Amino acid sequence: MTVFRTRRLQAGDEYEFNEVFNRFIGNRRVGPPWSLDNMRWIWHQAPGGPADSWIIETQDRTGWKIVGHHALCPVRFTLGEEDWLCAKTMKTFLLPEYRDKFLYLRFEKECLREADARFDATYSLAPGTARLRSVLGYQNYSAYIYLERGFHPMQLIYRTMGYLAGRCSFRARYSLLHRLATISEADTTPSSIEFTEYTAAEAASSRFFADYWTEARQDAGMAPRRDSADLKWRFWKRPGFKGVTLTYTWPQGGRAYCIVDTTSNPLLYSLVDFSLTPANPQLLESLLDALFAWSAQQGALALKFRTMMRGLPPQLMDVFLRKMKPFAARRFIPGVDMPRRFSPLGYKRMNGMLPDWNTTEFLILDGA
């Protein structure tokens, strides 16, 4: 009979966990191997505190070995003046050979019981997670939508080749996409907005963000907190992040920023985070037009953006749906659910009313 035990992840477990997780992902990987530096940054440096992380072990002749894992990573949210501490599920897995021998859902239920005293809500972002976690009290809130705006006729050929190359290794895909980058041609369409452009290091010390969220949180709904500390953790100081941060302040009032991943794919830029205050559709239209022009001038063939249909204010979502369209091969891309669960503490705070959530791409990247 196979013997199991569960316990909290400790510092001495990190190397073994990382090795097992990378082997588990294997050919399904869509990026480079998960590094220890990245793991430690996400797990230990969040402004909301360290992650709650549990491992499943089994015993063989050499001793105990890790065969499964579940973690809840703190993400600070705001709802108007209220501060919320939520948690995203991270790196959840159980090796296939043990799935008929271990009651995984009972394990995750025990994890939630421990976490309920700390978090207002927990949520997950990955294909197929809504049905799995429904028995734990999660309700599927919505699904992410994947929007794109192309700047060049070559974009359709490039995106199709990129999709087909997705069946190859990460290194092969990366090499192909960089080779294709030599055929792009910059668009020189002028824009009425001139962004202030920051590197990650410059953005982390920018005065723009010193008071930005104090103003913007008032009409952002329930959204990830965007103080400098949160943006440093999510983007600017995260190991391996090399994106560009763009800001703009309208003379008549209004402020906005965009964080764009320009390096993961040389021709398909990704808008990984943005915020606009006030939530004015005319301001968003001019902001997106300027962002499209800037991206094309850098040599991008297209810009993509992922968000929740019910997360953004409706007047802003309407603008995105006019300005950007779903990728033509979207039916081949697995849908991403967002099941969420409010703890007893969270239900008490909301009096049973569940608010819409305004989330952006970082919250989708790191697994179930």
C-alpha positions as CSV (number, residue, x, y, z in Angstrom):
1,M,0.0,0.0,0.0
2,T,1.2,3.5,-0.9
3,V,1.8,5.7,2.1
4,F,1.2,9.5,1.9
5,R,1.7,12.4,4.1
6,T,0.9,16.1,3.7
7,R,2.6,19.1,5.3
8,R,3.6,22.7,4.8
9,L,6.3,23.4,2.2
10,Q,9.6,24.4,3.9
11,A,12.6,26.3,2.6
12,G,14.6,23.1,2.3
13,D,11.9,21.6,0.0
14,E,12.1,24.3,-2.7
15,Y,14.7,22.7,-5.0
16,E,13.0,19.3,-5.0
17,F,9.6,20.9,-5.6
18,N,10.9,22.9,-8.5
19,E,12.5,19.9,-10.1
20,V,9.3,17.8,-9.7
21,F,7.1,20.5,-11.0
22,N,9.2,21.2,-14.1
23,R,9.2,17.5,-14.9
24,F,5.4,17.3,-14.4
25,I,4.8,20.2,-16.9
26,G,7.1,18.7,-19.5
27,N,5.9,19.1,-23.1
28,R,2.8,21.2,-22.0
29,R,5.2,24.0,-21.1
30,V,4.5,27.3,-22.9
31,G,7.5,29.2,-21.6
32,P,11.0,28.5,-20.2
33,P,11.3,26.2,-17.2
34,W,10.0,27.6,-13.9
35,S,13.1,29.0,-12.1
36,L,13.8,28.9,-8.4
37,D,14.4,32.7,-8.4
38,N,10.9,33.2,-9.8
39,M,9.4,30.8,-7.4
40,R,11.0,32.4,-4.4
41,W,10.0,35.8,-5.6
42,I,6.3,34.9,-6.0
43,W,6.2,32.8,-2.9
44,H,8.0,35.1,-0.4
45,Q,8.0,38.7,-1.7
46,A,4.3,39.5,-2.2
47,P,3.2,42.7,-0.4
48,G,0.3,40.6,1.1
49,G,2.8,38.3,2.8
50,P,4.3,34.8,2.0
51,A,2.3,32.2,0.2
52,D,0.6,29.4,2.0
53,S,2.0,26.2,0.4
54,W,1.5,22.5,1.0
55,I,3.1,19.4,-0.4
56,I,2.0,15.8,-0.8
57,E,4.7,13.2,-0.2
58,T,5.0,9.4,-0.6
59,Q,7.6,7.1,0.8
60,D,9.9,4.8,-1.1
61,R,13.2,3.1,-0.4
62,T,15.1,6.4,-0.4
63,G,12.7,8.2,1.9
64,W,9.9,10.7,1.4
65,K,9.5,12.4,-2.0
66,I,7.2,15.2,-3.3
67,V,4.5,14.0,-5.6
68,G,1.9,16.8,-5.3
69,H,1.5,20.4,-4.3
70,H,-1.1,23.2,-3.7
71,A,-0.4,26.8,-2.9
72,L,-2.4,30.0,-2.3
73,C,-0.5,33.2,-3.2
74,P,-1.7,36.4,-1.6
75,V,-2.8,39.2,-3.9
76,R,-4.0,42.5,-2.4
77,F,-7.2,43.8,-3.8
78,T,-9.2,47.0,-3.2
79,L,-12.9,47.7,-3.4
80,G,-13.3,51.5,-3.2
81,E,-11.8,52.4,0.2
82,E,-11.8,48.8,1.4
83,D,-8.7,46.6,1.4
84,W,-9.1,42.9,0.6
85,L,-6.6,40.1,0.9
86,C,-7.3,37.4,-1.7
87,A,-5.3,34.4,-2.9
88,K,-4.7,32.8,-6.2
89,T,-4.1,29.1,-6.5
90,M,-0.6,28.4,-7.7
91,K,1.2,25.3,-9.1
92,T,-1.4,22.8,-8.1
93,F,-0.6,19.3,-9.3
94,L,-0.5,15.6,-8.4
95,L,1.6,13.3,-10.4
96,P,-0.6,11.1,-12.7
97,E,0.6,7.8,-11.2
98,Y,-0.8,8.7,-7.8
99,R,-4.2,10.1,-8.9
100,D,-6.1,6.9,-8.2
101,K,-4.4,6.4,-4.9
102,F,-4.8,9.8,-3.2
103,L,-7.9,11.8,-2.4
104,Y,-6.7,15.1,-3.8
105,L,-9.9,17.2,-3.2
106,R,-9.9,16.2,0.5
107,F,-6.3,17.5,0.7
108,E,-7.2,20.9,-0.9
109,K,-10.3,21.2,1.3
110,E,-8.0,20.9,4.4
111,C,-5.7,23.6,2.8
112,L,-8.7,25.9,2.5
113,R,-9.8,25.3,6.0
114,E,-6.4,26.5,7.2
115,A,-6.5,29.5,4.8
116,D,-10.0,30.8,5.6
117,A,-8.8,32.7,8.7
118,R,-6.3,34.7,6.5
119,F,-8.0,35.3,3.1
120,D,-11.3,37.0,2.1
121,A,-11.5,35.0,-1.1
122,T,-9.5,32.5,-3.2
123,Y,-9.6,32.1,-7.0
124,S,-8.1,30.1,-9.8
125,L,-7.3,30.8,-13.4
126,A,-6.7,27.8,-15.6
127,P,-8.5,25.6,-18.2
128,G,-10.9,23.1,-16.6
129,T,-10.6,24.2,-13.0
130,A,-14.2,25.4,-12.5
131,R,-15.7,21.9,-12.5
132,L,-13.0,20.4,-10.4
133,R,-13.3,23.0,-7.6
134,S,-17.0,23.3,-7.6
135,V,-17.2,20.7,-4.9
136,L,-15.0,22.9,-2.7
137,G,-17.4,25.8,-2.9
138,Y,-15.9,27.6,-5.9
139,Q,-18.3,29.2,-8.3
140,N,-17.3,29.9,-11.9
141,Y,-17.4,33.7,-12.1
142,S,-16.5,34.2,-15.8
143,A,-14.0,33.4,-18.5
144,Y,-11.1,35.3,-19.8
145,I,-11.3,36.7,-23.3
146,Y,-8.4,37.0,-25.6
147,L,-8.3,40.1,-27.8
148,E,-5.9,41.3,-30.5
149,R,-5.3,44.2,-32.7
150,G,-3.1,43.7,-35.8
151,F,-1.0,46.5,-37.4
152,H,0.2,44.8,-40.6
153,P,-1.1,42.2,-43.1
154,M,1.8,39.9,-42.2
155,Q,0.2,39.6,-38.8
156,L,-2.2,36.8,-39.9
157,I,0.6,34.7,-41.4
158,Y,2.8,35.3,-38.5
159,R,0.2,34.4,-35.9
160,T,-0.8,31.2,-37.8
161,M,2.8,30.1,-38.0
162,G,3.3,31.0,-34.4
163,Y,0.3,28.8,-33.4
164,L,1.6,25.9,-35.4
165,A,5.0,26.3,-33.9
166,G,3.3,26.0,-30.5
167,R,3.6,22.2,-30.9
168,C,7.4,22.5,-30.8
169,S,9.6,23.2,-27.8
170,F,9.8,26.7,-26.3
171,R,13.3,27.1,-27.6
172,A,12.3,26.2,-31.2
173,R,9.3,28.6,-31.0
174,Y,11.3,31.4,-29.7
175,S,13.9,31.0,-32.5
176,L,11.2,30.9,-35.2
177,L,9.4,34.0,-34.0
178,H,12.7,36.0,-33.8
179,R,13.5,34.9,-37.4
180,L,10.1,36.0,-38.5
181,A,10.7,39.4,-36.9
182,T,13.1,40.4,-39.6
183,I,10.2,40.6,-42.1
184,S,8.1,43.2,-40.1
185,E,7.8,46.8,-41.1
186,A,7.1,49.7,-38.7
187,D,4.0,51.8,-38.9
188,T,4.6,55.5,-38.6
189,T,1.0,56.6,-38.0
190,P,1.2,59.6,-35.6
191,S,-0.7,59.8,-32.3
192,S,-2.0,62.8,-30.4
193,I,-0.7,61.2,-27.1
194,E,3.0,61.2,-26.3
195,F,3.7,58.6,-23.7
196,T,6.3,58.9,-20.9
197,E,8.2,55.7,-21.3
198,Y,9.9,53.9,-18.4
199,T,12.1,50.8,-18.0
200,A,11.1,48.6,-15.1
201,A,13.8,50.2,-12.9
202,E,12.6,53.7,-13.8
203,A,8.9,52.9,-13.2
204,A,9.6,51.5,-9.8
205,S,10.8,54.9,-8.6
206,S,8.5,57.1,-10.7
207,R,6.5,59.8,-8.9
208,F,3.5,59.0,-11.2
209,F,2.8,55.8,-9.2
210,A,3.3,57.3,-5.7
211,D,-0.3,58.4,-5.5
212,Y,-1.9,56.8,-8.5
213,W,-3.9,54.1,-6.9
214,T,-5.2,56.4,-4.1
215,E,-7.1,58.2,-6.9
216,A,-7.8,55.3,-9.3
217,R,-9.1,52.8,-6.7
218,Q,-12.3,54.8,-6.2
219,D,-13.9,53.8,-9.6
220,A,-11.9,50.6,-10.3
221,G,-14.4,48.2,-8.7
222,M,-12.8,45.1,-7.1
223,A,-9.4,45.1,-8.6
224,P,-5.8,44.1,-7.8
225,R,-4.1,46.8,-5.8
226,R,-1.7,48.9,-7.9
227,D,0.4,50.7,-5.4
228,S,4.1,50.8,-6.3
229,A,4.8,47.9,-4.0
230,D,2.3,45.7,-5.8
231,L,3.4,46.6,-9.3
232,K,7.1,46.0,-8.3
233,W,6.1,42.5,-7.2
234,R,3.9,41.7,-10.1
235,F,6.1,43.2,-12.8
236,W,9.0,45.6,-12.3
237,K,11.2,43.6,-10.0
238,R,10.0,40.2,-10.8
239,P,12.9,38.0,-12.1
240,G,13.0,37.9,-15.8
241,F,10.5,40.7,-16.5
242,K,11.7,43.2,-19.1
243,G,8.5,45.0,-20.2
244,V,8.0,48.7,-20.8
245,T,5.7,50.9,-18.7
246,L,3.9,53.8,-20.5
247,T,2.1,56.6,-18.6
248,Y,0.1,59.6,-19.7
249,T,-1.7,62.5,-17.9
250,W,-4.4,64.4,-19.9
251,P,-4.1,68.2,-19.6
252,Q,-7.9,68.4,-18.8
253,G,-7.6,65.7,-16.2
254,G,-7.3,61.9,-16.3
255,R,-4.4,59.5,-15.9
256,A,-3.5,56.2,-17.3
257,Y,-0.7,53.7,-17.5
258,C,0.0,50.6,-19.6
259,I,2.6,47.8,-19.0
260,V,3.6,46.0,-22.2
261,D,5.5,42.8,-22.5
262,T,7.7,43.4,-25.5
263,T,10.2,40.6,-25.1
264,S,8.3,37.3,-24.7
265,N,7.3,37.5,-28.4
266,P,9.2,39.9,-30.7
267,L,6.2,40.7,-32.9
268,L,3.2,40.0,-30.7
269,Y,3.3,42.5,-27.8
270,S,1.1,41.8,-24.8
271,L,-0.7,44.4,-22.7
272,V,-0.2,42.7,-19.4
273,D,-1.7,45.5,-17.2
274,F,-3.4,48.8,-17.6
275,S,-5.4,51.3,-15.5
276,L,-7.3,54.4,-16.4
277,T,-8.9,57.0,-14.1
278,P,-11.6,58.2,-14.5
279,A,-13.2,55.2,-16.3
280,N,-14.0,57.4,-19.3
281,P,-14.6,55.6,-22.7
282,Q,-13.3,58.6,-24.8
283,L,-10.1,58.7,-22.8
284,L,-9.7,54.9,-23.3
285,E,-10.2,55.3,-27.1
286,S,-7.4,57.8,-27.4
287,L,-5.2,55.8,-25.1
288,L,-5.6,52.6,-27.2
289,D,-5.1,54.5,-30.4
290,A,-1.8,55.8,-29.0
291,L,-0.8,52.4,-27.7
292,F,-1.5,50.8,-31.1
293,A,0.6,53.5,-32.8
294,W,3.5,53.1,-30.3
295,S,3.5,49.3,-30.6
296,A,3.6,49.4,-34.4
297,Q,6.4,52.0,-34.4
298,Q,8.4,49.6,-32.2
299,G,8.0,46.9,-35.0
300,A,5.2,44.8,-33.5
301,L,2.7,43.2,-35.9
302,A,0.0,42.9,-33.3
303,L,-1.0,43.6,-29.7
304,K,-2.9,41.2,-27.5
305,F,-4.8,41.7,-24.3
306,R,-6.6,39.3,-21.9
307,T,-9.2,40.3,-19.4
308,M,-12.5,39.2,-17.9
309,M,-15.7,40.0,-19.7
310,R,-17.4,41.1,-16.5
311,G,-14.3,42.6,-14.9
312,L,-14.0,46.0,-16.6
313,P,-16.7,48.7,-16.4
314,P,-19.1,48.0,-19.3
315,Q,-18.3,51.4,-21.0
316,L,-14.6,50.4,-21.1
317,M,-15.3,46.8,-22.2
318,D,-17.3,48.2,-25.1
319,V,-14.3,50.2,-26.3
320,F,-12.0,47.2,-26.2
321,L,-14.5,45.1,-28.2
322,R,-14.6,47.8,-30.9
323,K,-10.9,48.3,-31.0
324,M,-9.7,44.8,-30.7
325,K,-11.0,41.4,-31.9
326,P,-10.6,37.8,-30.9
327,F,-7.7,35.9,-32.6
328,A,-9.1,33.9,-35.5
329,A,-7.8,30.6,-34.2
330,R,-9.2,31.2,-30.7
331,R,-11.3,28.0,-31.0
332,F,-8.1,26.0,-30.7
333,I,-7.0,27.8,-27.6
334,P,-8.3,26.3,-24.3
335,G,-10.7,28.6,-22.5
336,V,-9.6,29.8,-19.1
337,D,-12.2,29.8,-16.3
338,M,-12.1,31.9,-13.2
339,P,-13.7,30.0,-10.3
340,R,-13.7,31.9,-7.1
341,R,-14.6,31.2,-3.5
342,F,-15.4,33.6,-0.7
343,S,-14.3,32.6,2.7
344,P,-16.7,33.1,5.6
345,L,-14.9,36.3,6.4
346,G,-15.4,37.5,2.8
347,Y,-19.1,36.6,2.7
348,K,-19.6,38.5,5.9
349,R,-17.9,41.6,4.5
350,M,-20.0,41.5,1.3
351,N,-23.3,40.5,3.0
352,G,-23.5,37.7,0.5
353,M,-23.3,40.0,-2.6
354,L,-20.4,39.0,-4.9
355,P,-18.8,41.9,-6.7
356,D,-17.4,41.8,-10.3
357,W,-13.6,41.4,-10.4
358,N,-11.3,43.5,-12.6
359,T,-8.3,41.4,-13.3
360,T,-5.4,41.5,-15.8
361,E,-2.9,39.1,-17.2
362,F,-0.4,38.4,-14.4
363,L,-3.2,36.6,-12.6
364,I,-3.5,34.1,-15.4
365,L,0.1,33.1,-15.9
366,D,1.0,30.8,-13.1
367,G,-1.1,27.7,-13.3
368,A,-4.1,26.2,-11.6
